[in-house]
Amino acid sequence: MPAEDRFEPPFRRVLAMDVGSRSLKLALVELSFRRVRVLSEQSLDLQAEGVVTPEEFNAQLRAMIEQLGRP
C-alpha cells in the first residue's frame, strides 16, 4: 500500500529532546495535516541551575515535561 493511501490521523504530538553536556532543550511539536507547528519550547542551563546528579537531572526533566503538557 503506498504511503499516500494510508490514513494518517489529523494531528500527532511529539516531544523532542536535545540533551547536551551543559543544557537540556525540550520542544512540544504537533504534526497536523503534514504541517509542523511548535507548540512550546523550554530550555535549561544545567550548569547555571547546579544540576549535577542523575537524580537531579531526572527530577528537572519530569518537571519540564509536566509543564509542557502531555505529548
DSSP file (Angstrom, degrees, kcal/mol; ACC not computed):
  #  RESIDUE AA STRUCTURE BP1 BP2  ACC     N-H-->O    O-->H-N    N-H-->O    O-->H-N    TCO  KAPPA ALPHA  PHI   PSI    X-CA   Y-CA   Z-CA
    1    1 A M              0   0    0      0, 0.0     5,-0.1     0, 0.0     0, 0.0   0.000 360.0 360.0 360.0 124.2    0.0    0.0    0.0
    2    2 A P    >>  -     0   0    0      0, 0.0     3,-1.3     0, 0.0     4,-0.7  -0.285 360.0-116.5 -63.1 151.0    1.6    3.4   -1.0
    3    3 A A  G >4 S+     0   0    0      1,-0.3     3,-0.7     2,-0.2     0, 0.0   0.826 113.5  59.9 -58.7 -33.7    2.2    5.8    1.8
    4    4 A E  G 34 S+     0   0    0      1,-0.2    -1,-0.3     3,-0.0     0, 0.0   0.773 101.5  54.5 -67.2 -25.1   -0.3    8.3    0.3
    5    5 A D  G <4 S+     0   0    0     -3,-1.3    -1,-0.2     2,-0.1     2,-0.2   0.667  87.5  95.8 -83.9 -17.0   -3.1    5.8    0.6
    6    6 A R  S << S-     0   0    0     -4,-0.7     2,-0.4    -3,-0.7    -3,-0.0  -0.513  81.2-116.3 -76.3 141.6   -2.6    5.1    4.3
    7    7 A F        -     0   0    0     -2,-0.2    -1,-0.1     1,-0.0    -2,-0.1  -0.623  28.8-164.0 -77.7 129.9   -4.8    7.1    6.7
    8    8 A E        -     0   0    0     -2,-0.4    25,-0.0     2,-0.0    -1,-0.0  -0.936  26.4-110.7-111.2 138.4   -2.9    9.5    8.9
    9    9 A P        -     0   0    0      0, 0.0    24,-0.3     0, 0.0     3,-0.1  -0.291  34.3-109.4 -60.9 154.8   -4.6   11.0   12.0
   10   10 A P  S    S+     0   0    0      0, 0.0    23,-1.2     0, 0.0     2,-0.3   0.772  94.9   8.1 -62.8 -25.7   -5.2   14.7   11.6
   11   11 A F  E     -A   32   0A   0     21,-0.2     2,-0.4    22,-0.1    21,-0.2  -0.996  57.2-168.4-153.8 153.5   -2.5   15.5   14.2
   12   12 A R  E     -A   31   0A   0     19,-1.9    19,-3.2    -2,-0.3     2,-0.4  -0.996  14.7-145.3-138.1 140.8    0.2   14.0   16.2
   13   13 A R  E     -A   30   0A   0     -2,-0.4     2,-0.4    58,-0.3    17,-0.2  -0.892  16.5-175.1-109.7 139.6    2.2   15.5   19.1
   14   14 A V  E     -A   29   0A   0     15,-3.0    15,-3.0    -2,-0.4     2,-0.7  -0.991  20.1-143.0-134.2 139.0    5.8   14.7   19.7
   15   15 A L  E     -A   28   0A   0     -2,-0.4     2,-0.4    13,-0.2    13,-0.2  -0.914  21.7-162.8-101.6 115.7    8.1   15.7   22.5
   16   16 A A  E     -A   27   0A   0     11,-3.0    11,-2.1    -2,-0.7     2,-0.4  -0.830   4.3-165.4-101.5 136.5   11.6   16.4   21.1
   17   17 A M  E     -A   26   0A   0     -2,-0.4     2,-0.5     9,-0.2     9,-0.2  -0.963  14.5-170.2-124.1 139.5   14.6   16.5   23.4
   18   18 A D  E     -A   25   0A   0      7,-2.6     7,-2.2    -2,-0.4     2,-0.7  -0.940  14.3-171.8-125.0 106.1   18.1   17.8   22.9
   19   19 A V  E     +A   24   0A   0     -2,-0.5     5,-0.2     5,-0.2     2,-0.2  -0.882  10.5 170.3-105.7 115.7   20.3   16.7   25.8
   20   20 A G        -     0   0    0      3,-3.0    -2,-0.0    -2,-0.7     0, 0.0  -0.544  49.0-100.7-111.4-178.9   23.8   18.3   25.9
   21   21 A S  S    S+     0   0    0     -2,-0.2     3,-0.1     1,-0.2    -1,-0.0   0.738 121.7  24.2 -75.6 -21.4   26.5   18.3   28.5
   22   22 A R  S    S+     0   0    0      1,-0.2    24,-1.8    24,-0.1    25,-0.9   0.553 125.2  31.1-118.3 -13.5   25.6   21.8   29.5
   23   23 A S  E     - B   0  45A   0     22,-0.2    -3,-3.0    23,-0.2     2,-0.4  -0.967  53.2-148.4-147.3 161.2   21.9   22.2   28.6
   24   24 A L  E     -AB  19  44A   0     20,-2.2    20,-2.4    -2,-0.3     2,-0.4  -1.000  18.2-172.4-129.5 128.2   18.6   20.5   28.1
   25   25 A K  E     -AB  18  43A   0     -7,-2.2    -7,-2.6    -2,-0.4     2,-0.4  -0.982   1.4-174.0-125.9 135.7   16.1   21.6   25.5
   26   26 A L  E     -AB  17  42A   0     16,-3.0    16,-2.6    -2,-0.4     2,-0.4  -0.965   2.2-175.9-126.4 143.7   12.6   20.4   25.0
   27   27 A A  E     -AB  16  41A   0    -11,-2.1   -11,-3.0    -2,-0.4     2,-0.7  -0.989  17.6-148.8-139.8 131.2   10.1   21.2   22.3
   28   28 A L  E     -AB  15  40A   0     12,-2.7    11,-2.9    -2,-0.4    12,-1.3  -0.898  28.7-175.1 -97.4 116.9    6.4   20.0   22.0
   29   29 A V  E     -AB  14  38A   0    -15,-3.0   -15,-3.0    -2,-0.7     2,-0.4  -0.897  14.5-154.9-120.6 141.9    5.7   19.8   18.3
   30   30 A E  E     -AB  13  37A   0      7,-3.0     7,-2.4    -2,-0.4     2,-0.6  -0.965   3.6-156.3-119.5 131.3    2.5   19.0   16.5
   31   31 A L  E     +AB  12  36A   0    -19,-3.2   -19,-1.9    -2,-0.4     2,-0.5  -0.932  21.7 174.0-103.3 115.7    2.2   17.5   13.1
   32   32 A S  E >   -AB  11  35A   0      3,-2.9     3,-1.3    -2,-0.6   -21,-0.2  -0.961  67.7 -24.0-130.6 114.3   -1.2   18.4   11.6
   33   33 A F  T 3  S-     0   0    0    -23,-1.2    -1,-0.1    -2,-0.5     3,-0.1   0.913 127.0 -50.1  49.0  49.3   -2.1   17.6    8.0
   34   34 A R  T 3  S+     0   0    0      1,-0.2     2,-0.4   -24,-0.1    -1,-0.3   0.630 115.6 115.3  66.4  18.8    1.6   17.5    7.1
   35   35 A R  E <   -B   32   0A   0     -3,-1.3    -3,-2.9     2,-0.0     2,-0.5  -0.954  57.8-141.2-115.7 138.7    2.4   20.8    8.7
   36   36 A V  E     +B   31   0A   0     -2,-0.4     2,-0.4    -5,-0.2    -5,-0.2  -0.836  20.2 180.0-102.0 133.6    4.7   21.1   11.7
   37   37 A R  E     -B   30   0A   0     -7,-2.4    -7,-3.0    -2,-0.5     2,-0.7  -0.995  24.6-136.6-134.9 128.2    3.9   23.6   14.4
   38   38 A V  E     -B   29   0A   0     -2,-0.4    -9,-0.2    -9,-0.2     3,-0.1  -0.747  19.0-175.6 -83.4 117.5    6.0   24.2   17.6
   39   39 A L  E     -     0   0A   0    -11,-2.9     2,-0.3    -2,-0.7    -1,-0.2   0.875  64.2 -17.0 -82.8 -40.7    3.5   24.4   20.5
   40   40 A S  E     -B   28   0A   0    -12,-1.3   -12,-2.7     2,-0.0     2,-0.3  -0.982  55.7-155.8-162.9 157.0    6.1   25.2   23.2
   41   41 A E  E     -B   27   0A   0     -2,-0.3     2,-0.3   -14,-0.2   -14,-0.2  -0.975   9.4-179.5-136.0 148.4    9.8   25.2   23.9
   42   42 A Q  E     -B   26   0A   0    -16,-2.6   -16,-3.0    -2,-0.3     2,-0.3  -0.992   2.9-172.1-144.1 148.9   11.8   25.1   27.1
   43   43 A S  E     -B   25   0A   0     -2,-0.3     2,-0.4   -18,-0.2   -18,-0.2  -0.982   5.3-161.8-140.1 155.7   15.5   25.1   27.9
   44   44 A L  E     -B   24   0A   0    -20,-2.4   -20,-2.2    -2,-0.3     2,-0.9  -0.988  16.6-141.6-140.1 124.9   17.5   24.6   31.0
   45   45 A D  E  >  -B   23   0A   0     -2,-0.4     4,-2.1   -22,-0.2   -22,-0.2  -0.789  17.3-162.6 -85.1 106.9   21.2   25.6   31.6
   46   46 A L  H  >>S+     0   0    0    -24,-1.8     5,-2.1    -2,-0.9     4,-0.7   0.861  85.4  48.6 -63.9 -38.1   22.3   22.6   33.7
   47   47 A Q  H >45S+     0   0    0    -25,-0.9     3,-0.7     2,-0.2    -1,-0.2   0.932 111.5  48.4 -68.6 -44.7   25.5   24.4   35.0
   48   48 A A  H 345S+     0   0    0    -26,-0.3    -2,-0.2     1,-0.2    -1,-0.2   0.862 114.3  46.7 -64.4 -35.2   23.6   27.5   36.0
   49   49 A E  H 3<5S-     0   0    0     -4,-2.1    -1,-0.2     2,-0.1    -2,-0.2   0.573 110.0-123.4 -83.2  -9.4   20.9   25.5   37.8
   50   50 A G  T <<5 +     0   0    0     -3,-0.7     2,-0.7    -4,-0.7    -3,-0.2   0.775  48.9 164.7  74.2  26.1   23.5   23.3   39.5
   51   51 A V      < +     0   0    0     -5,-2.1    -1,-0.2    -6,-0.2    -2,-0.1  -0.688  10.4 144.0 -80.1 114.4   22.1   20.1   38.2
   52   52 A V        +     0   0    0     -2,-0.7    -1,-0.2    -3,-0.1    -2,-0.1   0.754  44.0  63.0-119.9 -48.6   24.8   17.5   38.8
   53   53 A T  S  > S-     0   0    0      1,-0.1     4,-2.3     4,-0.0     5,-0.2  -0.437  80.2-117.9 -87.4 157.4   23.5   14.1   39.7
   54   54 A P  H  > S+     0   0    0      0, 0.0     4,-2.7     0, 0.0     5,-0.2   0.852 116.2  56.3 -58.1 -34.6   21.3   11.8   37.5
   55   55 A E  H  > S+     0   0    0      2,-0.2     4,-2.1     1,-0.2     5,-0.1   0.912 108.0  46.6 -65.5 -42.0   18.5   12.1   40.2
   56   56 A E  H  > S+     0   0    0      2,-0.2     4,-2.4     1,-0.2    -1,-0.2   0.907 112.6  50.7 -64.0 -42.0   18.5   15.9   39.9
   57   57 A F  H  X S+     0   0    0     -4,-2.3     4,-2.7     1,-0.2    -2,-0.2   0.935 110.6  48.3 -61.3 -47.1   18.5   15.7   36.1
   58   58 A N  H  X S+     0   0    0     -4,-2.7     4,-2.5     1,-0.2    -1,-0.2   0.885 110.9  51.0 -62.0 -39.7   15.6   13.3   36.1
   59   59 A A  H  X S+     0   0    0     -4,-2.1     4,-2.1     2,-0.2    -1,-0.2   0.923 112.2  46.4 -64.5 -43.7   13.6   15.5   38.5
   60   60 A Q  H  X S+     0   0    0     -4,-2.4     4,-2.4     2,-0.2    -2,-0.2   0.915 112.4  50.9 -63.9 -43.1   14.2   18.6   36.3
   61   61 A L  H  X S+     0   0    0     -4,-2.7     4,-2.4     1,-0.2    -2,-0.2   0.927 110.2  48.8 -61.7 -46.2   13.2   16.6   33.2
   62   62 A R  H  X S+     0   0    0     -4,-2.5     4,-2.3     1,-0.2    -1,-0.2   0.907 111.4  50.2 -59.9 -42.7   10.0   15.3   34.8
   63   63 A A  H  X S+     0   0    0     -4,-2.1     4,-1.8     1,-0.2    -1,-0.2   0.902 111.1  48.7 -63.9 -41.3    9.1   18.9   35.9
   64   64 A M  H  X S+     0   0    0     -4,-2.4     4,-1.6     2,-0.2    -2,-0.2   0.903 110.7  50.4 -66.0 -40.8    9.7   20.3   32.4
   65   65 A I  H  X S+     0   0    0     -4,-2.4     4,-1.1     1,-0.2    -2,-0.2   0.901 108.4  52.6 -64.5 -40.9    7.6   17.6   30.8
   66   66 A E  H  < S+     0   0    0     -4,-2.3     3,-0.3     1,-0.2    -1,-0.2   0.885 108.1  51.5 -61.7 -38.8    4.7   18.2   33.1
   67   67 A Q  H  < S+     0   0    0     -4,-1.8    -1,-0.2     1,-0.2    -2,-0.2   0.832 107.3  53.1 -67.7 -31.9    4.8   21.9   32.3
   68   68 A L  H  < S-     0   0    0     -4,-1.6    -1,-0.2     1,-0.2    -2,-0.2   0.740 109.0-128.8 -75.6 -22.1    4.7   21.2   28.5
   69   69 A G     <  -     0   0    0     -4,-1.1    -1,-0.2    -3,-0.3    -2,-0.1  -0.387  46.1 -33.9  96.3 178.5    1.6   19.0   28.9
   70   70 A R              0   0    0      1,-0.2    -4,-0.1    -2,-0.1    -5,-0.0  -0.612 360.0 360.0 -80.7 121.7    1.0   15.6   27.6
   71   71 A P              0   0    0      0, 0.0   -58,-0.3     0, 0.0    -1,-0.2   0.515 360.0 360.0 -70.7 360.0    2.7   14.8   24.3
